[in-house]
Amino acid sequence: MLDSQEVAEHGRSMQTKTQRLILRGGIIVLAALLVSTVGGWAGGTTTDAARAPASGTELLGELRSLRQQLDAKQGELEVARLQLDRVDAIMQYSTHYRLPADMATAVYDVALSEGIDPGLAFRLVKVESGFNPRATSHVGAVGLTQVLPSTARLYEPGLTTQQLYDRDTNLRIGFRYLRDLLDRYPANMSLALLAYNRGPAKVEQLLGAGRNPANGYEAEVMKGFRHH
């Protein structure tokens, strides 16, 4: 009876022999292909058993076709990866803010469509309304992003206050307004947020008078936020 060491050595020997056989078989197949190819180039007759090799143009066409298929698959994989990243991000926001999946999805997707970092968007909605789509302030600001109807109508003339309670409409207008303010103060997110909260005219008035417009709102929204 073979001991364990002998069994191991025997296994390695068999593996080596198998690899040699595979290599030898590969060499034989390659040699056969070369002979067939050379024979075809030399003008040898083609039989059903040994057809002439494809021309260089045909081979190039096949290679291009394969490359296109690979590129298409890579594109599909990239789309799938982006979709998985989106779902993962939405799930994290949903868990962190204890939101239903549809609410988290709406905030995430609308924020991206309006050019707002989702991390900032979620923080703003949390501070503004606590994710309550029916929220109304004492000054008449409405919905998730607490937009004034007068401000909303600058973006969508004729919009009614009732329409502003619609989740997606409110998010779209609120984030578009924030995007405009971020563009107005490109180097100062704090001022953009203060303008969102206090109004651009008020912020400019305080700055013009040499006063600091900060009121704590911007710090609350930006708490823990890291811009990507």
C-alpha positions in Angstrom: 0.0 0.0 0.0 1.3 3.5 -0.9 1.7 6.0 1.9 0.4 9.5 1.6 3.7 10.9 0.3 3.9 8.3 -2.4 0.3 9.0 -3.4 1.1 12.7 -3.6 4.1 12.0 -5.8 2.2 9.6 -8.0 -0.5 12.3 -8.4 2.0 14.9 -9.4 3.6 12.5 -11.9 0.2 11.8 -13.5 -0.5 15.5 -13.6 2.8 16.2 -15.3 2.2 13.4 -17.8 -1.3 14.8 -18.5 0.0 18.3 -19.1 2.6 16.9 -21.5 0.0 15.0 -23.4 -2.2 18.1 -23.7 0.8 20.2 -24.8 1.8 17.5 -27.3 -1.8 17.4 -28.6 -1.9 21.1 -29.0 1.4 21.1 -30.9 0.0 18.3 -33.2 -3.2 20.3 -33.8 -1.2 23.5 -34.5 1.2 21.6 -36.9 -1.8 20.2 -38.7 -3.3 23.7 -39.1 0.0 25.0 -40.4 0.3 22.2 -42.9 -3.2 22.8 -44.1 -2.6 26.5 -44.4 0.6 26.2 -46.3 -1.0 23.6 -48.5 -3.8 25.9 -49.3 -1.4 28.8 -50.0 0.6 26.5 -52.3 -2.4 25.9 -54.4 -3.3 22.4 -53.1 -6.7 21.1 -53.9 -9.5 21.4 -51.4 -11.4 18.4 -50.4 -14.4 18.0 -48.0 -12.0 16.7 -45.4 -9.5 19.6 -45.7 -10.9 22.9 -46.9 -8.7 25.8 -47.8 -8.1 28.3 -44.9 -9.9 31.6 -44.7 -8.3 34.5 -46.5 -6.6 37.3 -44.6 -9.6 39.6 -45.3 -12.1 37.0 -44.0 -10.0 36.5 -40.8 -9.7 40.2 -40.3 -13.5 40.5 -40.7 -14.0 37.7 -38.1 -11.6 39.5 -35.7 -13.5 42.8 -36.1 -16.8 41.0 -35.6 -15.5 39.4 -32.4 -14.1 42.8 -31.2 -17.5 44.4 -31.8 -19.2 41.6 -29.8 -16.7 42.1 -27.0 -17.2 45.8 -27.0 -21.0 45.4 -26.9 -20.7 43.0 -24.0 -18.4 45.4 -22.1 -20.9 48.1 -22.7 -23.7 45.9 -21.3 -21.5 45.1 -18.3 -20.8 48.8 -17.6 -24.5 49.6 -17.8 -25.2 46.7 -15.4 -22.5 48.0 -13.0 -23.9 51.5 -13.0 -27.4 50.2 -12.3 -26.1 48.1 -9.4 -24.3 51.2 -8.0 -27.5 53.2 -8.3 -29.5 50.5 -6.5 -26.9 50.2 -3.8 -26.7 54.0 -3.2 -30.5 54.2 -3.0 -30.7 51.4 -0.5 -28.1 53.1 1.6 -29.9 56.4 1.6 -33.2 54.6 2.3 -31.7 52.9 5.3 -29.9 55.9 6.6 -32.9 58.2 6.5 -35.4 55.5 7.1 -37.3 56.3 3.9 -39.5 54.1 1.7 -37.7 52.9 -1.4 -39.8 55.1 -3.7 -39.0 58.3 -1.8 -35.3 57.5 -1.7 -35.4 56.7 -5.4 -37.1 59.9 -6.3 -34.7 62.1 -4.3 -31.7 60.3 -5.8 -32.8 60.3 -9.4 -34.2 63.9 -9.5 -31.0 65.2 -7.8 -28.8 63.7 -10.4 -31.0 64.9 -13.2 -30.7 68.4 -11.9 -27.0 68.2 -11.3 -27.1 68.0 -7.5 -25.0 65.7 -5.5 -27.5 63.2 -4.0 -25.7 63.4 -0.6 -26.4 67.2 -0.5 -30.0 66.7 -1.8 -31.0 64.3 0.9 -29.5 66.6 3.6 -31.4 69.6 2.3 -34.8 67.8 2.1 -34.2 66.4 5.6 -33.6 69.9 7.1 -36.3 71.6 5.0 -39.2 69.2 5.5 -38.1 66.1 7.3 -39.2 64.3 4.0 -42.8 65.3 4.5 -44.3 66.1 1.1 -47.2 68.0 2.7 -45.0 70.3 4.8 -45.9 74.0 4.7 -44.0 76.8 6.5 -45.3 79.9 8.2 -44.2 82.0 5.2 -45.9 79.7 2.7 -43.0 77.5 1.5 -44.3 74.2 0.2 -43.4 70.5 0.1 -40.3 68.5 0.4 -37.9 71.3 -0.6 -39.9 74.1 0.9 -40.1 76.2 -2.2 -42.2 79.3 -2.3 -44.9 79.2 -5.0 -43.6 82.6 -6.4 -40.1 81.1 -6.8 -41.5 77.9 -8.4 -43.4 79.9 -11.0 -40.1 81.4 -12.2 -39.2 77.9 -13.4 -42.7 76.8 -14.4 -45.1 79.7 -15.0 -48.7 78.9 -14.1 -47.8 76.3 -11.6 -50.4 76.1 -8.8 -49.6 75.7 -5.1 -51.4 72.4 -5.2 -49.2 71.1 -8.0 -46.2 72.1 -5.9 -47.2 69.4 -3.3 -46.5 66.7 -5.9 -43.3 64.9 -4.8 -41.4 64.9 -8.1 -42.5 68.3 -9.2 -41.4 69.8 -5.9 -38.0 68.0 -5.9 -37.4 69.0 -9.5 -38.0 72.7 -8.9 -36.3 72.8 -5.5 -33.2 71.1 -6.8 -33.1 73.3 -10.0 -33.3 76.4 -7.8 -30.5 75.1 -5.7 -28.4 74.3 -8.8 -28.9 77.9 -10.0 -27.7 79.2 -6.6 -24.7 76.9 -6.6 -23.8 78.3 -10.0 -24.2 81.8 -8.7 -21.8 81.1 -5.8 -19.5 78.5 -7.4 -16.8 78.7 -4.8 -19.0 79.0 -1.8 -21.6 76.3 -1.1 -22.4 77.9 2.2 -23.5 81.1 0.6 -25.6 79.1 -2.0 -27.4 77.3 0.9 -27.9 80.5 2.8 -29.4 82.1 -0.3 -31.7 79.1 -0.6 -32.8 79.5 3.0 -32.9 83.3 3.3 -33.3 84.4 -0.3 -30.5 85.7 -2.6 -31.6 89.3 -2.1 -31.3 89.1 1.6 -27.9 87.4 1.4 -26.6 90.1 -1.0 -28.0 92.8 1.3 -26.1 91.5 4.3 -22.9 91.0 2.4 -23.2 94.5 1.0 -23.5 95.9 4.5 -20.4 93.9 5.6 -22.4 91.5 7.7 -22.2 87.8 7.8 -25.4 86.2 6.5 -24.7 82.9 8.3 -27.6 81.7 10.5 -26.7 78.1 11.2 -28.8 76.7 8.3 -25.9 76.0 6.0 -23.9 74.3 8.8 -26.9 72.0 9.5 -27.3 71.0 5.9 -23.6 70.4 5.3 -23.0 68.5 8.5 -21.1 65.4 7.5 -21.3 66.2 3.8 -18.3 65.5 1.7 -18.5 66.8 -1.9 -17.5 64.3 -4.6 
